Amino acid sequence: MTSAFVLSGGGSLGAVQVGMLQALHDRGIRPDLLVGTSVGAVNAAYVAGRGLSQDSLDDLARIWTSMHRRDVFPIEPRRAVLALSGGRPSLFSADRLRHLVESQLTFDDLDTAAIPLSVVTTDLTSGRSVVLSHGDPVGAVLASAAIPGILPPVSHDGRVLVDGGLADHADLVRETGEEVDDIYLLPTGFACALPAPPRSALGSAAQALTLLIQQRLVQAVSRYRAPAVLHVLPALCPLRISPADFRHGGELIDRAHRATAEWLASGGDDRPAPERFLSLHSHLAVDDAPVRRATAR
């Protein structure tokens, strides 16, 4: 039996996937193939090179718990002014993210990863998904994580590539359908219980992208018809942490580890119509009690 892990995007909520990976490891479930987009590509690339061992997951958890926003989105006032005037392609440089990715990757070509890896990006001109399985892994991950206007796009073979979260998420699943017996989808989820709308440009862009990703996942899962069994792991809910807030890595990892372990033990990953567990919704406070209000099903 072969398994694929599909890791979606979600900014700082990528820490959730570490807890999910820990729970899968606890049950002896290992990936034979990895597919990642955006921050999911960052996590997938790490696992592709280092494997899914206790030591590698401990190291990945330490990276996430010590991460700060400036490690991904360094504030550079001059660059921001130039970006607004058309002198730069994005508000933030990718230099810090590049350093983070380069420092953790253990392979020089996607072809040579210990576990086969596909990275999903989006062609900025056509909007079509571009799946990278060969070539420079650092460039592929940076392209997959390049939120338009926030991080710079990446040129690759005559195309300009940006965040894979903008693409049709059917490719996240289609890449694996004929090669494996089981597919495990690891969504980061979205902040369904923010106490207030984001006030910064970064926060608004990150929140909007996570909502788009969730919508695309719902569509991809509902349309999925390939032979492999699709297992959808539980997004955290309610969730009050912005995808632009990197201060809660440890909390997200621990919570996701517990939730995923319980979900797997109860057989939640094998329930019919798994897209219903991904539906968009919000929580409104009524007498201090959160209320789940669905906005899409």
C-alpha positions as CSV (number, residue, x, y, z in Angstrom):
1,M,0.0,0.0,0.0
2,T,1.4,3.4,-1.0
3,S,0.4,6.8,0.4
4,A,0.6,10.4,-0.7
5,F,0.5,13.4,1.5
6,V,-1.1,16.6,0.0
7,L,-0.3,19.8,1.9
8,S,-2.2,22.9,1.2
9,G,-1.3,26.6,1.8
10,G,-2.2,28.9,4.7
11,G,0.7,31.2,5.8
12,S,1.6,30.9,9.5
13,L,-1.2,28.2,9.8
14,G,1.3,25.9,8.2
15,A,2.3,25.0,11.8
16,V,-1.0,23.0,11.9
17,Q,0.5,20.6,9.4
18,V,3.3,19.8,11.7
19,G,0.9,18.5,14.3
20,M,-0.9,16.5,11.6
21,L,2.4,14.9,10.5
22,Q,3.1,14.0,14.1
23,A,-0.2,12.2,14.4
24,L,0.3,10.4,11.1
25,H,3.7,9.3,12.2
26,D,2.3,8.0,15.5
27,R,0.1,5.7,13.6
28,G,2.9,4.5,11.3
29,I,1.5,6.2,8.2
30,R,4.4,7.4,5.9
31,P,4.3,9.2,2.6
32,D,5.6,7.6,-0.6
33,L,4.8,10.8,-2.5
34,L,4.4,14.5,-1.4
35,V,2.5,17.3,-3.1
36,G,2.6,20.8,-1.6
37,T,1.5,24.3,-2.4
38,S,2.5,27.6,-0.7
39,V,3.5,27.0,2.9
40,G,2.5,23.4,2.3
41,A,5.3,23.2,-0.2
42,V,7.7,24.5,2.4
43,N,6.7,21.7,4.8
44,A,6.5,19.1,2.1
45,A,10.0,20.0,0.9
46,Y,11.4,19.6,4.4
47,V,9.8,16.1,4.8
48,A,10.8,15.1,1.2
49,G,14.5,15.6,2.2
50,R,14.5,14.5,5.8
51,G,11.8,11.9,6.0
52,L,9.0,11.5,8.6
53,S,10.9,10.4,11.6
54,Q,10.5,11.6,15.2
55,D,13.8,13.5,15.0
56,S,12.9,15.3,11.8
57,L,9.4,16.2,13.1
58,D,10.9,17.5,16.3
59,D,13.3,19.7,14.3
60,L,10.4,20.9,12.1
61,A,8.4,21.8,15.2
62,R,11.4,23.7,16.6
63,I,11.6,25.7,13.4
64,W,7.9,26.7,13.6
65,T,7.9,27.5,17.3
66,S,11.0,29.8,16.9
67,M,9.7,31.5,13.7
68,H,8.8,35.2,13.7
69,R,7.0,37.2,11.0
70,R,10.2,39.1,10.1
71,D,11.7,35.7,9.2
72,V,9.3,35.5,6.2
73,F,8.0,39.1,5.8
74,P,10.8,41.5,6.8
75,I,9.6,45.1,7.1
76,E,11.5,47.4,4.6
77,P,9.8,50.8,4.4
78,R,11.8,51.9,1.4
79,R,10.9,48.8,-0.5
80,A,7.2,49.2,0.4
81,V,7.3,52.8,-1.0
82,L,9.0,51.6,-4.2
83,A,6.4,48.7,-4.6
84,L,3.5,51.2,-4.4
85,S,5.1,53.3,-7.0
86,G,5.8,50.4,-9.4
87,G,9.5,50.2,-8.6
88,R,9.3,46.7,-6.9
89,P,7.1,43.7,-7.7
90,S,6.1,43.1,-4.1
91,L,5.9,44.7,-0.7
92,F,8.4,42.2,0.8
93,S,11.6,40.7,-0.4
94,A,11.9,36.9,-0.6
95,D,15.5,37.0,0.8
96,R,14.5,35.8,4.3
97,L,12.2,33.1,3.1
98,R,14.9,31.9,0.6
99,H,17.5,31.7,3.4
100,L,15.0,29.7,5.6
101,V,14.2,27.3,2.7
102,E,17.9,26.9,1.7
103,S,19.0,26.2,5.2
104,Q,16.6,23.3,5.6
105,L,16.7,21.6,2.2
106,T,18.9,18.5,1.9
107,F,18.7,18.0,-1.9
108,D,19.6,20.1,-4.9
109,D,17.0,18.9,-7.4
110,L,13.4,17.9,-7.0
111,D,14.4,14.7,-8.8
112,T,16.8,13.7,-6.0
113,A,14.5,14.2,-3.0
114,A,14.4,11.1,-0.7
115,I,10.6,11.1,-1.1
116,P,9.2,12.2,-4.5
117,L,7.9,15.7,-4.4
118,S,5.7,17.8,-6.6
119,V,5.3,21.6,-6.0
120,V,2.1,23.3,-7.2
121,T,2.5,26.9,-8.5
122,T,0.3,29.3,-10.6
123,D,1.1,30.9,-14.0
124,L,0.5,34.6,-13.3
125,T,-0.5,35.3,-16.9
126,S,-2.9,32.4,-17.6
127,G,-4.0,31.5,-14.0
128,R,-3.3,27.8,-14.8
129,S,-1.5,25.5,-12.3
130,V,2.1,24.6,-13.0
131,V,3.3,21.5,-11.2
132,L,7.0,21.3,-10.7
133,S,8.6,17.9,-10.1
134,H,12.1,18.5,-11.6
135,G,14.7,21.3,-11.2
136,D,15.6,23.8,-8.5
137,P,13.7,23.0,-5.3
138,V,14.3,26.4,-3.7
139,G,12.9,28.3,-6.7
140,A,9.9,26.0,-6.9
141,V,9.1,26.5,-3.2
142,L,9.6,30.3,-3.4
143,A,7.3,30.4,-6.5
144,S,4.6,28.3,-4.7
145,A,4.7,30.6,-1.7
146,A,4.8,33.9,-3.7
147,I,1.5,35.7,-2.6
148,P,1.0,38.2,-5.5
149,G,1.9,41.7,-4.4
150,I,3.3,40.4,-1.1
151,L,6.3,38.3,-2.2
152,P,8.0,38.5,-5.6
153,P,7.0,36.1,-8.4
154,V,9.5,33.6,-9.8
155,S,10.5,33.3,-13.4
156,H,10.7,29.7,-14.6
157,D,11.1,28.4,-18.2
158,G,9.5,31.5,-19.7
159,R,6.7,31.7,-17.2
160,V,6.1,33.9,-14.2
161,L,5.0,31.8,-11.3
162,V,3.2,32.8,-8.1
163,D,1.4,31.2,-5.1
164,G,-0.1,27.8,-5.9
165,G,-3.1,28.6,-3.8
166,L,-4.5,30.6,-6.7
167,A,-4.6,27.5,-9.0
168,D,-7.3,24.9,-9.4
169,H,-6.7,22.6,-6.4
170,A,-7.8,19.6,-8.4
171,D,-4.1,19.3,-9.3
172,L,-3.2,18.9,-5.7
173,V,-5.1,15.6,-5.7
174,R,-4.8,14.7,-9.4
175,E,-1.0,14.5,-9.2
176,T,-1.3,11.5,-7.0
177,G,-4.5,9.7,-8.1
178,E,-3.0,6.9,-10.3
179,E,0.1,6.3,-8.3
180,V,-1.0,5.6,-4.8
181,D,-3.6,3.7,-2.8
182,D,-4.3,6.4,-0.1
183,I,-4.2,10.2,-0.2
184,Y,-4.0,12.2,3.0
185,L,-5.0,15.8,2.6
186,L,-3.5,18.1,5.2
187,P,-5.4,21.5,5.1
188,T,-4.1,24.3,7.2
189,G,-7.7,25.6,7.6
190,F,-8.5,29.3,8.0
191,A,-9.2,31.8,10.8
192,C,-12.9,31.2,11.2
193,A,-13.1,33.0,14.5
194,L,-11.0,36.2,14.1
195,P,-12.2,38.7,16.8
196,A,-12.0,41.4,14.1
197,P,-11.2,41.7,10.4
198,P,-7.4,42.1,9.6
199,R,-6.2,45.7,9.5
200,S,-2.9,45.3,7.7
201,A,-2.4,44.7,4.0
202,L,-0.5,41.5,4.8
203,G,-3.1,40.3,7.2
204,S,-5.9,41.0,4.7
205,A,-4.1,39.3,1.8
206,A,-3.2,36.2,3.9
207,Q,-6.7,35.9,5.2
208,A,-8.2,36.2,1.7
209,L,-5.8,33.7,0.3
210,T,-6.7,31.1,3.0
211,L,-10.4,31.6,2.2
212,L,-9.7,31.0,-1.5
213,I,-7.6,27.9,-0.8
214,Q,-10.4,26.5,1.4
215,Q,-13.0,27.1,-1.4
216,R,-10.7,25.4,-3.9
217,L,-10.2,22.5,-1.6
218,V,-13.9,22.0,-1.1
219,Q,-14.4,21.9,-4.9
220,A,-11.4,19.6,-5.5
221,V,-12.5,17.1,-2.8
222,S,-16.2,17.1,-3.9
223,R,-15.1,16.3,-7.5
224,Y,-12.5,13.7,-6.6
225,R,-13.1,10.4,-8.4
226,A,-9.7,8.8,-8.7
227,P,-9.1,5.2,-7.4
228,A,-7.1,6.1,-4.4
229,V,-8.9,6.5,-1.1
230,L,-9.0,10.2,0.0
231,H,-8.5,10.9,3.7
232,V,-9.2,14.5,4.8
233,L,-7.6,15.5,8.1
234,P,-9.4,18.0,10.3
235,A,-8.8,21.7,10.1
236,L,-8.8,23.4,13.5
237,C,-12.1,25.0,14.5
238,P,-12.8,27.5,15.9
239,L,-9.5,29.2,15.0
240,R,-8.7,32.8,16.1
241,I,-5.2,33.1,14.8
242,S,-4.5,35.1,11.6
243,P,-2.4,33.4,8.9
244,A,-0.1,36.4,9.1
245,D,0.5,35.9,12.9
246,F,3.6,33.7,13.6
247,R,3.5,33.9,17.4
248,H,1.4,30.7,18.0
249,G,3.4,27.9,16.3
250,G,3.6,25.7,19.4
251,E,-0.1,26.1,20.2
252,L,-1.1,25.2,16.6
253,I,1.2,22.2,16.5
254,D,-0.1,20.8,19.8
255,R,-3.7,21.4,19.1
256,A,-3.5,19.9,15.6
257,H,-1.6,16.8,16.9
258,R,-4.4,16.1,19.4
259,A,-7.2,16.8,17.0
260,T,-5.7,14.7,14.2
261,A,-4.9,11.8,16.5
262,E,-8.6,11.8,17.8
263,W,-9.9,12.1,14.2
264,L,-7.9,9.2,12.9
265,A,-8.7,7.0,16.0
266,S,-12.4,7.7,15.4
267,G,-12.3,6.9,11.7
268,G,-13.2,10.5,10.8
269,D,-10.8,10.4,7.8
270,D,-12.9,7.7,6.2
271,R,-16.4,9.3,6.5
272,P,-18.4,10.0,3.3
273,A,-18.5,13.4,1.7
274,P,-15.4,14.8,3.4
275,E,-15.8,18.2,1.7
276,R,-18.4,19.0,4.3
277,F,-15.7,19.2,6.9
278,L,-13.9,21.9,4.9
279,S,-16.9,24.2,4.3
280,L,-16.4,27.9,4.9
281,H,-18.1,29.3,8.0
282,S,-17.7,32.0,10.6
283,H,-18.1,32.2,14.4
284,L,-20.0,35.1,15.9
285,A,-20.0,35.7,19.7
286,V,-23.4,35.5,21.3
287,D,-23.3,35.9,25.0
288,D,-19.6,34.9,24.8
289,A,-20.4,31.6,23.2
290,P,-19.1,30.9,19.7
291,V,-21.7,30.1,17.1
292,R,-20.9,28.3,13.9
293,R,-22.5,30.0,10.9
294,A,-22.0,28.3,7.6
295,T,-21.3,30.5,4.5
296,A,-20.7,27.7,2.1
297,R,-21.5,23.9,1.9
